Amino acid sequence: MHKFMRAIGFSKLTDRREQQKLITDIIVNAAHRSYTSNGEETILAEFCEDFAQDIGIAVCGEFDAEDKFTYDYFYPYLRGTGVSSYEDVSVERHAEKESYAGICDDIKVGVSLIFYLQNIVPYVKAQHSDMLPIRGTTLTLSGLSINGSILLPIVKNEREKQKLQKATMNRNQLIAAARKGDEDAIESLTLEDMDTYTSISKKILTEDVFSLVDTYFMPYGVECDQYSVMGEILDISLRVNRITGEEIYVMRLNCNDLQFDICINKQDLYGEPQVGRRFKGIIWMQGYINYPF
């Protein structure tokens, strides 16, 4: 059973026969179908069915030369909105099955952002057509969570917000310069990190860490596409799984200036989410590459 099925409202789906029945129903009645050649005699197919707005399950497999479909795997998804990054994305195939991981080096995050690729069919199609690498793509990120909590925001006036925004812009410029080998930029970043560490080390003795750290984004566990995040809630909606009736929160987060949508089962969220408050939790990151074609 997929760990993140409960994030899209299937918390009570534990029987494999029920799971197989659900997968068969998606293959037969899927609202979205994608196909592309995967070899000389096989066709890669993906069947997607929404169970709430932009929330659903994708089933992937292959058709052989006799037009017989072989189911390979499935995964829950949340289709994100807007553009999270304009940086170029590289893609690598997973070792055990026909699924893919995307890698994006966005300056805002500070680490190589690895995500589970949602739209594999356009990528495979471009790969077999010798169209790679494709420039001018954008990336829409989304995340699924099965454990999260709501924190109150850090109060900031307009002057503090502008100061923080300016500092972030300056840091991003320094990181961009450091990537190109600018030694002065590397030295400035090193000194800035040392000052930050010294300042936090003193304040942490008398203040709570979440009153000092506004947002964060860092890898979690041994799987590359899972992250521990804390971000400001920009937008929120409550959706209902039409099969199970379970309620799902969909929130748009601003995390280290990176904006993306996440969804979480209402029963897995501790606290009452509101715009302006912060979400803290573990997410499975997914991404949709927006190709120019």
N, C-alpha and C positions, 0 to 999 in steps of 0.2 A: 504494500500500500504506500502511495506517495505521501511523504511526510507533510507536504504543504497543501494537501487536499482540504484540510479543515479551514485553511485561510480563505477559501472561496465558498464555504458553507456546507462542506461534506464531512463534518466532524463525526457523524455516526456511521459513516460508510467503512465498515471493518470486515465484512464478509466478501471473500473473493468471487463468489458467484454473483453477488450484487454488482461488484465492480465490473465483472466481465459483461454482465447484462447492460450496464451503463455504457461501456466502450462500444459494444455492438450497436446500441441505439444511436450513438454519435456517428459511427461509420455509415449507418443507413440513412440517418436524417440530418446530417451535418448541414448547417447553413452556409459555411464557407469551406470550399474545397480547392486545394492547390496541387498541381502535378508538374513534374519535370522529369526529363530523362536522367536516369541514374547509372546508365551503362548501356551496353549494346542490346540487352534483352529485358531490362528492368526499368520500371518507372517509380520514382519516389512520389509518395502521396501523403498529404496532410489534411486531416478532417478536423474542423474546429466548430464547436457548438457553444454558444453563450448561454449561461444560466442566470445571469443578471447583466445589467448594462456593462459591456466591455470586460466581463468576467466569465471565464469558461474553461473548457478542457480541449486540448489538442491531441489527436491520435495520429501517430506516424507509422508508416510501413511501406511496403513495396508491392507493386503488381509485377508478376512474372510474365513470360512470353505467352502463357495460356490465359492471361487476364485474371489470374487468381491472386487475391490480396492476402498478404501475410502481415499480420500485426506485429510491430516491433516494440513500441513503447508509447506512453502517454505522459502528459504533464499539465498541471493547472496553470492558468495564465491570467494576467491583468494587462489589458492594453492601456498603455500610458497616453497622456495627452501633452501637447506642446513639444518643444525641442529642449532636451537636456544638455546637449553638447554639440558643438560644430567641429570638433576635432576629428581627424581621420581615424577610422576603426580598422583593425586587422582581425581576422577570424581564423580559428584553428578548430579542426575536427576532434571530438572526443574519441578516445581509443576504443571503447567497447561498443559504440553504436553510432548510427548516422544522426548525431546531434552535434551542435557546434557551440563554442565559446567565443565571445567577442572581447577584444582588448582595446581600451581607449585610454590614452595618456592625456587626461585633462588636467591642466595646470591647477584648477580650483581644488581638486581633490587631494593632490600631493602624493598619491600612489597610483600605480597602474590599475585602472578600473576594469575588472573582469566580470562579465555577465553572461547569462544563458541566452543564446540567440533565439528569438521567437520566429522570425520570418526566414526559415532555412531554405525554402523553395526558391525565392529570388536569388539567394546567394549561390546555391548549387547551379542554378540556371546560368548565372553570370560566369561561374567557374568553368562549366563545360563549354561556354561560348567564347572562352579566352578574353573576357572583358575585364578581368582583374589586373591591377588594382583599379578601383573606381574612385575618382576624386569628386569632391563636392557633396559628399553624403552628410547627413545629420543623424543624430542619435536620440531616440526617445526611450527613456528608462522607466522602469516600473519595478515594484518590489512586492513580495508576498511575505507576510509575517504571521507567526503563530504564538507570539509572546511579546507584549508591549505594554507600556504604561504612559500616562500623561503627566507632564510636569508643568508647573506654572512658569511663565516667561520671566526673563530678567528685565526689569524696568529700565528703559533707556529714553532719554529725551531726544529731541530732534538733532541737537548739536552732537551728542554722543553717537547717534546713528550715522551722521555725515562723516564724523571722524573715523569711525570703524570702517565705513565704506571706502574712504580714501586710503586707509592703511591696507585694506585688502587688495585694492588696485595696485598700490605700490609693491606689495609682496608678490603679486602675480607677475608684475613686470620684472622683478628681480629673479624670480624662478625661471621665467622665459629666457632672460639673459644668461643665467647660470647654465641652462641646458646647452647654450651655444658656446660655453667655455669661458665666459667672462669671469675672471678671477676676482675682480672687485665685488661683483654681485654675489659670488659664492662666500666671500669673506663677510659681506653685509648680512647675509642670511644666517651664517654661523653665529655672529655676534648677537643678532636679533633673537635667535633660539636660546642662546645662553641667558640673555636678559629676561626672556619670558620664563625660563625654568627657575631662575633665581627669584623672580617676583611671585610666581605661583607657590614655590617652596615656603615662602614666608607667610603668604596669605592663607594657605591650606591649614595652618595651625589653628586658626580662629574662624575660618569660614568654610561653608559647605562647598564641595567641588563643583556641584551643579549651579552654584551662584557665580562661579568663576568661568566655567566653560559654557559658552552659549550653545554651540553645536559641535558635533564631531562626526567623523566618518572613518571607520577603520575596519580592516579585515577581521573576520571572526572564525575561529575553528580551523579545521584542516581543508575544508572545501573552499576553493578560490572565489566562488561567486556568492558567498555569504558574508554579510557585514553587520557590524554593530553600529547603529546610527542614532543620532539625536538631532532633530531639526525642528524648525518653526513650522507650525501648521498654517498654510496659506489658504486652503480651501478644504471643505469636508462635505461628504454626502453619505447617506445611509441607504444601502441597497439590499434587496431581498433575493435569496436564491429561490427560483421558481419551483424547484423540485423538493427541497428540504424545508423551505420556509425560514431558514436561518438568516439572521441579519448580518450584514457585512459593512464595516466602515471603510470608505475610500477617502484617503487624505492626500493632499498635495503638500509636499514638504520642501522647505528651503534648508539645505544642509551643506554648510561650507560654500554657499552661493551656487550649489548644484540643485536644480529643481527637478523633482520626479514624483510620481504617484505611488502610493502603497495601499494595499488592502489587508484587512485583518478581521477575523471573526469577532463579532461584538462580545462574545463570552470569553475571548482571550485577551481583551483589552482592559487594563486596570485604570480606572479614572474616566472622567467625562471630557471627551475631546471638544475643543472650541478653537476657532480661528484666533491666532495669536499665542496660544499655548504651545508646548513642545511635546513631540512624540519621541519616546526612547524605546528602542527594541532591536531585535535581531531580524534581518530581512534576507530573503533570497532574491538577488538582483537579476532581473531580466531586461532585455533590450531589443528594440525594433529599429533596424537600420533603414532610414528613409533614403532610398536610391533615387537619383535624378530621373531615371527612366520610369 
